[in-house]
Amino acid sequence: MTPDAVPFLPRGVRVHWCDVRKGHYLLAPERAVKMDKVAAAILGTVDGARTFEQVIDKLATDFRAPREEIARDAAAFLSGLIDKRMVEIRL
């Protein structure tokens, strides 16, 4: 993923907190994916306005973690969701 790519959730896809199951879910038409705290944090920064580089900067600041490690993990996570058509990017 390039630093200037802007990840976003396409129409019909959203992050949802389930009070019953006490967890975050990524909901898409006829699909639901339970997310852990890391996945929820990454998708919490994906707003369609931030570039991938800005997403990494925010996560590195929020979690006080190495930027390179966050970039690698977030790119892998988002790429998997792009393959499943649950995240899209604008260049």
mmCIF file as gemmi writes it, N, C-alpha and C atoms, coordinates in Angstrom:
data_model
loop_
_atom_site.group_PDB
_atom_site.id
_atom_site.type_symbol
_atom_site.label_atom_id
_atom_site.label_alt_id
_atom_site.label_comp_id
_atom_site.label_asym_id
_atom_site.label_entity_id
_atom_site.label_seq_id
_atom_site.pdbx_PDB_ins_code
_atom_site.Cartn_x
_atom_site.Cartn_y
_atom_site.Cartn_z
_atom_site.occupancy
_atom_site.B_iso_or_equiv
_atom_site.pdbx_formal_charge
_atom_site.auth_seq_id
_atom_site.auth_asym_id
_atom_site.pdbx_PDB_model_num
ATOM 1 N N . MET Axp A 1 ? 0.853 -1.17 0 1 0 ? 1 A 1
ATOM 2 C CA . MET Axp A 1 ? 0 0 0 1 0 ? 1 A 1
ATOM 3 C C . MET Axp A 1 ? 0.901 1.236 0 1 0 ? 1 A 1
ATOM 4 N N . THR Axp A 2 ? 0.593 2.16 -0.87 1 0 ? 2 A 1
ATOM 5 C CA . THR Axp A 2 ? 1.417 3.368 -0.967 1 0 ? 2 A 1
ATOM 6 C C . THR Axp A 2 ? 1.063 4.351 0.14 1 0 ? 2 A 1
ATOM 7 N N . PRO Axp A 3 ? 2.017 5.18 0.558 1 0 ? 3 A 1
ATOM 8 C CA . PRO Axp A 3 ? 1.753 6.134 1.634 1 0 ? 3 A 1
ATOM 9 C C . PRO Axp A 3 ? 0.63 7.12 1.326 1 0 ? 3 A 1
ATOM 10 N N . ASP Axp A 4 ? 0.416 7.44 0.044 1 0 ? 4 A 1
ATOM 11 C CA . ASP Axp A 4 ? -0.615 8.421 -0.303 1 0 ? 4 A 1
ATOM 12 C C . ASP Axp A 4 ? -1.977 7.798 -0.611 1 0 ? 4 A 1
ATOM 13 N N . ALA Axp A 5 ? -2.09 6.479 -0.517 1 0 ? 5 A 1
ATOM 14 C CA . ALA Axp A 5 ? -3.383 5.812 -0.72 1 0 ? 5 A 1
ATOM 15 C C . ALA Axp A 5 ? -4.317 6.18 0.428 1 0 ? 5 A 1
ATOM 16 N N . VAL Axp A 6 ? -5.59 6.365 0.106 1 0 ? 6 A 1
ATOM 17 C CA . VAL Axp A 6 ? -6.589 6.715 1.121 1 0 ? 6 A 1
ATOM 18 C C . VAL Axp A 6 ? -7.556 5.543 1.28 1 0 ? 6 A 1
ATOM 19 N N . PRO Axp A 7 ? -7.398 4.761 2.359 1 0 ? 7 A 1
ATOM 20 C CA . PRO Axp A 7 ? -8.313 3.639 2.57 1 0 ? 7 A 1
ATOM 21 C C . PRO Axp A 7 ? -9.671 4.134 3.083 1 0 ? 7 A 1
ATOM 22 N N . PHE Axp A 8 ? -10.731 3.441 2.662 1 0 ? 8 A 1
ATOM 23 C CA . PHE Axp A 8 ? -12.071 3.798 3.14 1 0 ? 8 A 1
ATOM 24 C C . PHE Axp A 8 ? -12.967 2.569 3.102 1 0 ? 8 A 1
ATOM 25 N N . LEU Axp A 9 ? -14.038 2.641 3.877 1 0 ? 9 A 1
ATOM 26 C CA . LEU Axp A 9 ? -15.026 1.568 3.881 1 0 ? 9 A 1
ATOM 27 C C . LEU Axp A 9 ? -16.028 1.854 2.771 1 0 ? 9 A 1
ATOM 28 N N . PRO Axp A 10 ? -16.226 0.913 1.856 1 0 ? 10 A 1
ATOM 29 C CA . PRO Axp A 10 ? -17.176 1.154 0.767 1 0 ? 10 A 1
ATOM 30 C C . PRO Axp A 10 ? -18.622 1.175 1.276 1 0 ? 10 A 1
ATOM 31 N N . ARG Axp A 11 ? -19.495 1.627 0.417 1 0 ? 11 A 1
ATOM 32 C CA . ARG Axp A 11 ? -20.915 1.687 0.751 1 0 ? 11 A 1
ATOM 33 C C . ARG Axp A 11 ? -21.398 0.312 1.214 1 0 ? 11 A 1
ATOM 34 N N . GLY Axp A 12 ? -22.132 0.313 2.317 1 0 ? 12 A 1
ATOM 35 C CA . GLY Axp A 12 ? -22.679 -0.932 2.848 1 0 ? 12 A 1
ATOM 36 C C . GLY Axp A 12 ? -21.789 -1.634 3.857 1 0 ? 12 A 1
ATOM 37 N N . VAL Axp A 13 ? -20.58 -1.11 4.069 1 0 ? 13 A 1
ATOM 38 C CA . VAL Axp A 13 ? -19.646 -1.708 5.037 1 0 ? 13 A 1
ATOM 39 C C . VAL Axp A 13 ? -19.495 -0.739 6.206 1 0 ? 13 A 1
ATOM 40 N N . ARG Axp A 14 ? -19.541 -1.274 7.427 1 0 ? 14 A 1
ATOM 41 C CA . ARG Axp A 14 ? -19.402 -0.404 8.598 1 0 ? 14 A 1
ATOM 42 C C . ARG Axp A 14 ? -18.84 -1.177 9.78 1 0 ? 14 A 1
ATOM 43 N N . VAL Axp A 15 ? -18.284 -0.431 10.701 1 0 ? 15 A 1
ATOM 44 C CA . VAL Axp A 15 ? -17.805 -0.985 11.968 1 0 ? 15 A 1
ATOM 45 C C . VAL Axp A 15 ? -18.934 -0.816 12.972 1 0 ? 15 A 1
ATOM 46 N N . HIS Axp A 16 ? -19.188 -1.868 13.739 1 0 ? 16 A 1
ATOM 47 C CA . HIS Axp A 16 ? -20.305 -1.854 14.682 1 0 ? 16 A 1
ATOM 48 C C . HIS Axp A 16 ? -19.867 -2.466 16.008 1 0 ? 16 A 1
ATOM 49 N N . TRP Axp A 17 ? -20.231 -1.81 17.11 1 0 ? 17 A 1
ATOM 50 C CA . TRP Axp A 17 ? -20.014 -2.366 18.442 1 0 ? 17 A 1
ATOM 51 C C . TRP Axp A 17 ? -21.268 -3.143 18.821 1 0 ? 17 A 1
ATOM 52 N N . CYS Axp A 18 ? -21.091 -4.413 19.18 1 0 ? 18 A 1
ATOM 53 C CA . CYS Axp A 18 ? -22.219 -5.257 19.591 1 0 ? 18 A 1
ATOM 54 C C . CYS Axp A 18 ? -22.253 -5.309 21.118 1 0 ? 18 A 1
ATOM 55 N N . ASP Axp A 19 ? -23.323 -4.743 21.709 1 0 ? 19 A 1
ATOM 56 C CA . ASP Axp A 19 ? -23.454 -4.751 23.171 1 0 ? 19 A 1
ATOM 57 C C . ASP Axp A 19 ? -23.643 -6.157 23.723 1 0 ? 19 A 1
ATOM 58 N N . VAL Axp A 20 ? -24.329 -7.003 22.991 1 0 ? 20 A 1
ATOM 59 C CA . VAL Axp A 20 ? -24.601 -8.364 23.461 1 0 ? 20 A 1
ATOM 60 C C . VAL Axp A 20 ? -23.315 -9.181 23.517 1 0 ? 20 A 1
ATOM 61 N N . ARG Axp A 21 ? -22.528 -9.114 22.45 1 0 ? 21 A 1
ATOM 62 C CA . ARG Axp A 21 ? -21.297 -9.919 22.363 1 0 ? 21 A 1
ATOM 63 C C . ARG Axp A 21 ? -20.067 -9.177 22.877 1 0 ? 21 A 1
ATOM 64 N N . LYS Axp A 22 ? -20.239 -7.905 23.213 1 0 ? 22 A 1
ATOM 65 C CA . LYS Axp A 22 ? -19.153 -7.072 23.748 1 0 ? 22 A 1
ATOM 66 C C . LYS Axp A 22 ? -17.931 -7.084 22.833 1 0 ? 22 A 1
ATOM 67 N N . GLY Axp A 23 ? -18.17 -6.757 21.578 1 0 ? 23 A 1
ATOM 68 C CA . GLY Axp A 23 ? -17.059 -6.731 20.64 1 0 ? 23 A 1
ATOM 69 C C . GLY Axp A 23 ? -17.361 -5.895 19.415 1 0 ? 23 A 1
ATOM 70 N N . HIS Axp A 24 ? -16.292 -5.551 18.697 1 0 ? 24 A 1
ATOM 71 C CA . HIS Axp A 24 ? -16.415 -4.814 17.44 1 0 ? 24 A 1
ATOM 72 C C . HIS Axp A 24 ? -16.566 -5.804 16.29 1 0 ? 24 A 1
ATOM 73 N N . TYR Axp A 25 ? -17.429 -5.45 15.343 1 0 ? 25 A 1
ATOM 74 C CA . TYR Axp A 25 ? -17.653 -6.265 14.152 1 0 ? 25 A 1
ATOM 75 C C . TYR Axp A 25 ? -17.551 -5.389 12.922 1 0 ? 25 A 1
ATOM 76 N N . LEU Axp A 26 ? -17.013 -5.958 11.869 1 0 ? 26 A 1
ATOM 77 C CA . LEU Axp A 26 ? -17.019 -5.315 10.568 1 0 ? 26 A 1
ATOM 78 C C . LEU Axp A 26 ? -18.171 -5.951 9.809 1 0 ? 26 A 1
ATOM 79 N N . LEU Axp A 27 ? -19.172 -5.134 9.494 1 0 ? 27 A 1
ATOM 80 C CA . LEU Axp A 27 ? -20.372 -5.636 8.845 1 0 ? 27 A 1
ATOM 81 C C . LEU Axp A 27 ? -20.395 -5.227 7.386 1 0 ? 27 A 1
ATOM 82 N N . ALA Axp A 28 ? -20.733 -6.17 6.533 1 0 ? 28 A 1
ATOM 83 C CA . ALA Axp A 28 ? -20.882 -5.941 5.104 1 0 ? 28 A 1
ATOM 84 C C . ALA Axp A 28 ? -22.096 -6.756 4.671 1 0 ? 28 A 1
ATOM 85 N N . PRO Axp A 29 ? -22.637 -6.463 3.492 1 0 ? 29 A 1
ATOM 86 C CA . PRO Axp A 29 ? -23.799 -7.244 3.061 1 0 ? 29 A 1
ATOM 87 C C . PRO Axp A 29 ? -23.533 -8.754 3.143 1 0 ? 29 A 1
ATOM 88 N N . GLU Axp A 30 ? -24.335 -9.415 3.962 1 0 ? 30 A 1
ATOM 89 C CA . GLU Axp A 30 ? -24.297 -10.863 4.159 1 0 ? 30 A 1
ATOM 90 C C . GLU Axp A 30 ? -22.984 -11.381 4.727 1 0 ? 30 A 1
ATOM 91 N N . ARG Axp A 31 ? -22.219 -10.501 5.376 1 0 ? 31 A 1
ATOM 92 C CA . ARG Axp A 31 ? -20.961 -10.909 6.02 1 0 ? 31 A 1
ATOM 93 C C . ARG Axp A 31 ? -20.785 -10.136 7.324 1 0 ? 31 A 1
ATOM 94 N N . ALA Axp A 32 ? -20.149 -10.784 8.261 1 0 ? 32 A 1
ATOM 95 C CA . ALA Axp A 32 ? -19.779 -10.138 9.518 1 0 ? 32 A 1
ATOM 96 C C . ALA Axp A 32 ? -18.461 -10.741 9.972 1 0 ? 32 A 1
ATOM 97 N N . VAL Axp A 33 ? -17.55 -9.875 10.405 1 0 ? 33 A 1
ATOM 98 C CA . VAL Axp A 33 ? -16.237 -10.311 10.867 1 0 ? 33 A 1
ATOM 99 C C . VAL Axp A 33 ? -16.023 -9.744 12.258 1 0 ? 33 A 1
ATOM 100 N N . LYS Axp A 34 ? -15.776 -10.62 13.224 1 0 ? 34 A 1
ATOM 101 C CA . LYS Axp A 34 ? -15.456 -10.153 14.577 1 0 ? 34 A 1
ATOM 102 C C . LYS Axp A 34 ? -14.025 -9.636 14.58 1 0 ? 34 A 1
ATOM 103 N N . MET Axp A 35 ? -13.824 -8.466 15.153 1 0 ? 35 A 1
ATOM 104 C CA . MET Axp A 35 ? -12.498 -7.85 15.171 1 0 ? 35 A 1
ATOM 105 C C . MET Axp A 35 ? -11.939 -7.824 16.587 1 0 ? 35 A 1
ATOM 106 N N . ASP Axp A 36 ? -10.614 -7.934 16.674 1 0 ? 36 A 1
ATOM 107 C CA . ASP Axp A 36 ? -9.966 -7.736 17.96 1 0 ? 36 A 1
ATOM 108 C C . ASP Axp A 36 ? -9.695 -6.236 18.137 1 0 ? 36 A 1
ATOM 109 N N . LYS Axp A 37 ? -9.074 -5.865 19.246 1 0 ? 37 A 1
ATOM 110 C CA . LYS Axp A 37 ? -8.838 -4.449 19.544 1 0 ? 37 A 1
ATOM 111 C C . LYS Axp A 37 ? -7.911 -3.788 18.529 1 0 ? 37 A 1
ATOM 112 N N . VAL Axp A 38 ? -6.941 -4.532 18.03 1 0 ? 38 A 1
ATOM 113 C CA . VAL Axp A 38 ? -6.002 -3.975 17.05 1 0 ? 38 A 1
ATOM 114 C C . VAL Axp A 38 ? -6.722 -3.681 15.743 1 0 ? 38 A 1
ATOM 115 N N . ALA Axp A 39 ? -7.517 -4.623 15.275 1 0 ? 39 A 1
ATOM 116 C CA . ALA Axp A 39 ? -8.275 -4.423 14.036 1 0 ? 39 A 1
ATOM 117 C C . ALA Axp A 39 ? -9.223 -3.239 14.175 1 0 ? 39 A 1
ATOM 118 N N . ALA Axp A 40 ? -9.898 -3.144 15.319 1 0 ? 40 A 1
ATOM 119 C CA . ALA Axp A 40 ? -10.822 -2.032 15.554 1 0 ? 40 A 1
ATOM 120 C C . ALA Axp A 40 ? -10.072 -0.7 15.581 1 0 ? 40 A 1
ATOM 121 N N . ALA Axp A 41 ? -8.873 -0.688 16.148 1 0 ? 41 A 1
ATOM 122 C CA . ALA Axp A 41 ? -8.081 0.549 16.182 1 0 ? 41 A 1
ATOM 123 C C . ALA Axp A 41 ? -7.67 0.969 14.776 1 0 ? 41 A 1
ATOM 124 N N . ILE Axp A 42 ? -7.242 0.015 13.969 1 0 ? 42 A 1
ATOM 125 C CA . ILE Axp A 42 ? -6.839 0.339 12.592 1 0 ? 42 A 1
ATOM 126 C C . ILE Axp A 42 ? -8.039 0.884 11.825 1 0 ? 42 A 1
ATOM 127 N N . LEU Axp A 43 ? -9.166 0.166 11.866 1 0 ? 43 A 1
ATOM 128 C CA . LEU Axp A 43 ? -10.327 0.614 11.111 1 0 ? 43 A 1
ATOM 129 C C . LEU Axp A 43 ? -10.938 1.882 11.696 1 0 ? 43 A 1
ATOM 130 N N . GLY Axp A 44 ? -10.68 2.148 12.968 1 0 ? 44 A 1
ATOM 131 C CA . GLY Axp A 44 ? -11.141 3.395 13.576 1 0 ? 44 A 1
ATOM 132 C C . GLY Axp A 44 ? -10.451 4.621 12.995 1 0 ? 44 A 1
ATOM 133 N N . THR Axp A 45 ? -9.305 4.42 12.379 1 0 ? 45 A 1
ATOM 134 C CA . THR Axp A 45 ? -8.584 5.537 11.752 1 0 ? 45 A 1
ATOM 135 C C . THR Axp A 45 ? -8.881 5.645 10.263 1 0 ? 45 A 1
ATOM 136 N N . VAL Axp A 46 ? -9.528 4.632 9.715 1 0 ? 46 A 1
ATOM 137 C CA . VAL Axp A 46 ? -9.852 4.62 8.282 1 0 ? 46 A 1
ATOM 138 C C . VAL Axp A 46 ? -11.165 5.375 8.096 1 0 ? 46 A 1
ATOM 139 N N . ASP Axp A 47 ? -11.045 6.634 7.694 1 0 ? 47 A 1
ATOM 140 C CA . ASP Axp A 47 ? -12.229 7.487 7.577 1 0 ? 47 A 1
ATOM 141 C C . ASP Axp A 47 ? -12.454 8.039 6.173 1 0 ? 47 A 1
ATOM 142 N N . GLY Axp A 48 ? -11.627 7.615 5.224 1 0 ? 48 A 1
ATOM 143 C CA . GLY Axp A 48 ? -11.775 8.107 3.858 1 0 ? 48 A 1
ATOM 144 C C . GLY Axp A 48 ? -11.147 9.455 3.618 1 0 ? 48 A 1
ATOM 145 N N . ALA Axp A 49 ? -10.573 10.046 4.658 1 0 ? 49 A 1
ATOM 146 C CA . ALA Axp A 49 ? -9.909 11.344 4.535 1 0 ? 49 A 1
ATOM 147 C C . ALA Axp A 49 ? -8.405 11.219 4.775 1 0 ? 49 A 1
ATOM 148 N N . ARG Axp A 50 ? -8.024 10.315 5.667 1 0 ? 50 A 1
ATOM 149 C CA . ARG Axp A 50 ? -6.608 10.137 5.988 1 0 ? 50 A 1
ATOM 150 C C . ARG Axp A 50 ? -5.91 9.259 4.96 1 0 ? 50 A 1
ATOM 151 N N . THR Axp A 51 ? -4.684 9.633 4.636 1 0 ? 51 A 1
ATOM 152 C CA . THR Axp A 51 ? -3.864 8.769 3.799 1 0 ? 51 A 1
ATOM 153 C C . THR Axp A 51 ? -3.352 7.615 4.662 1 0 ? 51 A 1
ATOM 154 N N . PHE Axp A 52 ? -2.829 6.587 4.005 1 0 ? 52 A 1
ATOM 155 C CA . PHE Axp A 52 ? -2.261 5.465 4.751 1 0 ? 52 A 1
ATOM 156 C C . PHE Axp A 52 ? -1.138 5.956 5.663 1 0 ? 52 A 1
ATOM 157 N N . GLU Axp A 53 ? -0.335 6.884 5.19 1 0 ? 53 A 1
ATOM 158 C CA . GLU Axp A 53 ? 0.744 7.437 6.009 1 0 ? 53 A 1
ATOM 159 C C . GLU Axp A 53 ? 0.192 8.13 7.254 1 0 ? 53 A 1
ATOM 160 N N . GLN Axp A 54 ? -0.908 8.858 7.123 1 0 ? 54 A 1
ATOM 161 C CA . GLN Axp A 54 ? -1.523 9.517 8.275 1 0 ? 54 A 1
ATOM 162 C C . GLN Axp A 54 ? -2.133 8.503 9.243 1 0 ? 54 A 1
ATOM 163 N N . VAL Axp A 55 ? -2.675 7.431 8.7 1 0 ? 55 A 1
ATOM 164 C CA . VAL Axp A 55 ? -3.2 6.353 9.54 1 0 ? 55 A 1
ATOM 165 C C . VAL Axp A 55 ? -2.07 5.768 10.382 1 0 ? 55 A 1
ATOM 166 N N . ILE Axp A 56 ? -0.942 5.5 9.744 1 0 ? 56 A 1
ATOM 167 C CA . ILE Axp A 56 ? 0.219 4.942 10.452 1 0 ? 56 A 1
ATOM 168 C C . ILE Axp A 56 ? 0.727 5.91 11.513 1 0 ? 56 A 1
ATOM 169 N N . ASP Axp A 57 ? 0.815 7.183 11.166 1 0 ? 57 A 1
ATOM 170 C CA . ASP Axp A 57 ? 1.271 8.188 12.133 1 0 ? 57 A 1
ATOM 171 C C . ASP Axp A 57 ? 0.375 8.212 13.366 1 0 ? 57 A 1
ATOM 172 N N . LYS Axp A 58 ? -0.933 8.194 13.157 1 0 ? 58 A 1
ATOM 173 C CA . LYS Axp A 58 ? -1.865 8.229 14.283 1 0 ? 58 A 1
ATOM 174 C C . LYS Axp A 58 ? -1.732 6.982 15.15 1 0 ? 58 A 1
ATOM 175 N N . LEU Axp A 59 ? -1.675 5.82 14.523 1 0 ? 59 A 1
ATOM 176 C CA . LEU Axp A 59 ? -1.552 4.582 15.293 1 0 ? 59 A 1
ATOM 177 C C . LEU Axp A 59 ? -0.223 4.534 16.054 1 0 ? 59 A 1
ATOM 178 N N . ALA Axp A 60 ? 0.855 4.968 15.419 1 0 ? 60 A 1
ATOM 179 C CA . ALA Axp A 60 ? 2.169 4.971 16.083 1 0 ? 60 A 1
ATOM 180 C C . ALA Axp A 60 ? 2.152 5.893 17.298 1 0 ? 60 A 1
ATOM 181 N N . THR Axp A 61 ? 1.489 7.028 17.169 1 0 ? 61 A 1
ATOM 182 C CA . THR Axp A 61 ? 1.385 7.966 18.29 1 0 ? 61 A 1
ATOM 183 C C . THR Axp A 61 ? 0.49 7.406 19.389 1 0 ? 61 A 1
ATOM 184 N N . ASP Axp A 62 ? -0.683 6.908 19.008 1 0 ? 62 A 1
ATOM 185 C CA . ASP Axp A 62 ? -1.643 6.397 19.99 1 0 ? 62 A 1
ATOM 186 C C . ASP Axp A 62 ? -1.107 5.213 20.777 1 0 ? 62 A 1
ATOM 187 N N . PHE Axp A 63 ? -0.372 4.324 20.105 1 0 ? 63 A 1
ATOM 188 C CA . PHE Axp A 63 ? 0.096 3.099 20.755 1 0 ? 63 A 1
ATOM 189 C C . PHE Axp A 63 ? 1.567 3.141 21.147 1 0 ? 63 A 1
ATOM 190 N N . ARG Axp A 64 ? 2.235 4.261 20.839 1 0 ? 64 A 1
ATOM 191 C CA . ARG Axp A 64 ? 3.668 4.416 21.146 1 0 ? 64 A 1
ATOM 192 C C . ARG Axp A 64 ? 4.447 3.182 20.719 1 0 ? 64 A 1
ATOM 193 N N . ALA Axp A 65 ? 4.227 2.818 19.46 1 0 ? 65 A 1
ATOM 194 C CA . ALA Axp A 65 ? 4.861 1.63 18.894 1 0 ? 65 A 1
ATOM 195 C C . ALA Axp A 65 ? 5.709 2.031 17.691 1 0 ? 65 A 1
ATOM 196 N N . PRO Axp A 66 ? 6.642 1.182 17.296 1 0 ? 66 A 1
ATOM 197 C CA . PRO Axp A 66 ? 7.495 1.489 16.143 1 0 ? 66 A 1
ATOM 198 C C . PRO Axp A 66 ? 6.67 1.659 14.864 1 0 ? 66 A 1
ATOM 199 N N . ARG Axp A 67 ? 6.892 2.753 14.198 1 0 ? 67 A 1
ATOM 200 C CA . ARG Axp A 67 ? 6.143 3.092 12.985 1 0 ? 67 A 1
ATOM 201 C C . ARG Axp A 67 ? 6.278 2.008 11.908 1 0 ? 67 A 1
ATOM 202 N N . GLU Axp A 68 ? 7.466 1.458 11.743 1 0 ? 68 A 1
ATOM 203 C CA . GLU Axp A 68 ? 7.701 0.443 10.713 1 0 ? 68 A 1
ATOM 204 C C . GLU Axp A 68 ? 6.872 -0.812 10.975 1 0 ? 68 A 1
ATOM 205 N N . GLU Axp A 69 ? 6.793 -1.206 12.235 1 0 ? 69 A 1
ATOM 206 C CA . GLU Axp A 69 ? 6.025 -2.398 12.602 1 0 ? 69 A 1
ATOM 207 C C . GLU Axp A 69 ? 4.537 -2.168 12.364 1 0 ? 69 A 1
ATOM 208 N N . ILE Axp A 70 ? 4.05 -1.002 12.747 1 0 ? 70 A 1
ATOM 209 C CA . ILE Axp A 70 ? 2.647 -0.677 12.534 1 0 ? 70 A 1
ATOM 210 C C . ILE Axp A 70 ? 2.338 -0.625 11.041 1 0 ? 70 A 1
ATOM 211 N N . ALA Axp A 71 ? 3.21 -0.013 10.266 1 0 ? 71 A 1
ATOM 212 C CA . ALA Axp A 71 ? 2.996 0.09 8.816 1 0 ? 71 A 1
ATOM 213 C C . ALA Axp A 71 ? 2.898 -1.292 8.186 1 0 ? 71 A 1
ATOM 214 N N . ARG Axp A 72 ? 3.78 -2.19 8.572 1 0 ? 72 A 1
ATOM 215 C CA . ARG Axp A 72 ? 3.778 -3.549 8.02 1 0 ? 72 A 1
ATOM 216 C C . ARG Axp A 72 ? 2.488 -4.286 8.394 1 0 ? 72 A 1
ATOM 217 N N . ASP Axp A 73 ? 2.126 -4.235 9.677 1 0 ? 73 A 1
ATOM 218 C CA . ASP Axp A 73 ? 0.944 -4.96 10.14 1 0 ? 73 A 1
ATOM 219 C C . ASP Axp A 73 ? -0.347 -4.369 9.578 1 0 ? 73 A 1
ATOM 220 N N . ALA Axp A 74 ? -0.452 -3.044 9.56 1 0 ? 74 A 1
ATOM 221 C CA . ALA Axp A 74 ? -1.659 -2.39 9.052 1 0 ? 74 A 1
ATOM 222 C C . ALA Axp A 74 ? -1.813 -2.635 7.553 1 0 ? 74 A 1
ATOM 223 N N . ALA Axp A 75 ? -0.71 -2.603 6.816 1 0 ? 75 A 1
ATOM 224 C CA . ALA Axp A 75 ? -0.771 -2.854 5.37 1 0 ? 75 A 1
ATOM 225 C C . ALA Axp A 75 ? -1.259 -4.275 5.104 1 0 ? 75 A 1
ATOM 226 N N . ALA Axp A 76 ? -0.757 -5.236 5.852 1 0 ? 76 A 1
ATOM 227 C CA . ALA Axp A 76 ? -1.182 -6.629 5.677 1 0 ? 76 A 1
ATOM 228 C C . ALA Axp A 76 ? -2.664 -6.792 6.018 1 0 ? 76 A 1
ATOM 229 N N . PHE Axp A 77 ? -3.087 -6.185 7.115 1 0 ? 77 A 1
ATOM 230 C CA . PHE Axp A 77 ? -4.485 -6.27 7.542 1 0 ? 77 A 1
ATOM 231 C C . PHE Axp A 77 ? -5.417 -5.64 6.505 1 0 ? 77 A 1
ATOM 232 N N . LEU Axp A 78 ? -5.092 -4.411 6.09 1 0 ? 78 A 1
ATOM 233 C CA . LEU Axp A 78 ? -5.943 -3.716 5.124 1 0 ? 78 A 1
ATOM 234 C C . LEU Axp A 78 ? -5.93 -4.41 3.759 1 0 ? 78 A 1
ATOM 235 N N . SER Axp A 79 ? -4.796 -4.954 3.365 1 0 ? 79 A 1
ATOM 236 C CA . SER Axp A 79 ? -4.722 -5.67 2.09 1 0 ? 79 A 1
ATOM 237 C C . SER Axp A 79 ? -5.645 -6.883 2.09 1 0 ? 79 A 1
ATOM 238 N N . GLY Axp A 80 ? -5.707 -7.576 3.214 1 0 ? 80 A 1
ATOM 239 C CA . GLY Axp A 80 ? -6.62 -8.71 3.326 1 0 ? 80 A 1
ATOM 240 C C . GLY Axp A 80 ? -8.075 -8.287 3.191 1 0 ? 80 A 1
ATOM 241 N N . LEU Axp A 81 ? -8.413 -7.138 3.777 1 0 ? 81 A 1
ATOM 242 C CA . LEU Axp A 81 ? -9.781 -6.642 3.668 1 0 ? 81 A 1
ATOM 243 C C . LEU Axp A 81 ? -10.07 -6.098 2.268 1 0 ? 81 A 1
ATOM 244 N N . ILE Axp A 82 ? -9.061 -5.569 1.605 1 0 ? 82 A 1
ATOM 245 C CA . ILE Axp A 82 ? -9.231 -5.127 0.218 1 0 ? 82 A 1
ATOM 246 C C . ILE Axp A 82 ? -9.532 -6.338 -0.657 1 0 ? 82 A 1
ATOM 247 N N . ASP Axp A 83 ? -8.811 -7.431 -0.438 1 0 ? 83 A 1
ATOM 248 C CA . ASP Axp A 83 ? -9.053 -8.664 -1.193 1 0 ? 83 A 1
ATOM 249 C C . ASP Axp A 83 ? -10.481 -9.178 -0.998 1 0 ? 83 A 1
ATOM 250 N N . LYS Axp A 84 ? -11.035 -8.944 0.194 1 0 ? 84 A 1
ATOM 251 C CA . LYS Axp A 84 ? -12.398 -9.386 0.498 1 0 ? 84 A 1
ATOM 252 C C . LYS Axp A 84 ? -13.436 -8.326 0.137 1 0 ? 84 A 1
ATOM 253 N N . ARG Axp A 85 ? -12.985 -7.222 -0.419 1 0 ? 85 A 1
ATOM 254 C CA . ARG Axp A 85 ? -13.851 -6.1 -0.817 1 0 ? 85 A 1
ATOM 255 C C . ARG Axp A 85 ? -14.572 -5.464 0.345 1 0 ? 85 A 1
ATOM 256 N N . MET Axp A 86 ? -13.91 -5.439 1.492 1 0 ? 86 A 1
ATOM 257 C CA . MET Axp A 86 ? -14.478 -4.793 2.664 1 0 ? 86 A 1
ATOM 258 C C . MET Axp A 86 ? -13.797 -3.45 2.935 1 0 ? 86 A 1
ATOM 259 N N . VAL Axp A 87 ? -12.729 -3.178 2.243 1 0 ? 87 A 1
ATOM 260 C CA . VAL Axp A 87 ? -12.027 -1.89 2.266 1 0 ? 87 A 1
ATOM 261 C C . VAL Axp A 87 ? -11.628 -1.578 0.833 1 0 ? 87 A 1
ATOM 262 N N . GLU Axp A 88 ? -11.68 -0.298 0.498 1 0 ? 88 A 1
ATOM 263 C CA . GLU Axp A 88 ? -11.221 0.149 -0.813 1 0 ? 88 A 1
ATOM 264 C C . GLU Axp A 88 ? -10.214 1.264 -0.603 1 0 ? 88 A 1
ATOM 265 N N . ILE Axp A 89 ? -9.467 1.602 -1.659 1 0 ? 89 A 1
ATOM 266 C CA . ILE Axp A 89 ? -8.511 2.707 -1.563 1 0 ? 89 A 1
ATOM 267 C C . ILE Axp A 89 ? -8.697 3.652 -2.738 1 0 ? 89 A 1
ATOM 268 N N . ARG Axp A 90 ? -8.416 4.924 -2.457 1 0 ? 90 A 1
ATOM 269 C CA . ARG Axp A 90 ? -8.362 5.968 -3.473 1 0 ? 90 A 1
ATOM 270 C C . ARG Axp A 90 ? -6.915 6.384 -3.591 1 0 ? 90 A 1
ATOM 271 N N . LEU Axp A 91 ? -6.457 6.57 -4.79 1 0 ? 91 A 1
ATOM 272 C CA . LEU Axp A 91 ? -5.064 7.014 -5 1 0 ? 91 A 1
ATOM 273 C C . LEU Axp A 91 ? -5.02 8.491 -5.289 1 0 ? 91 A 1
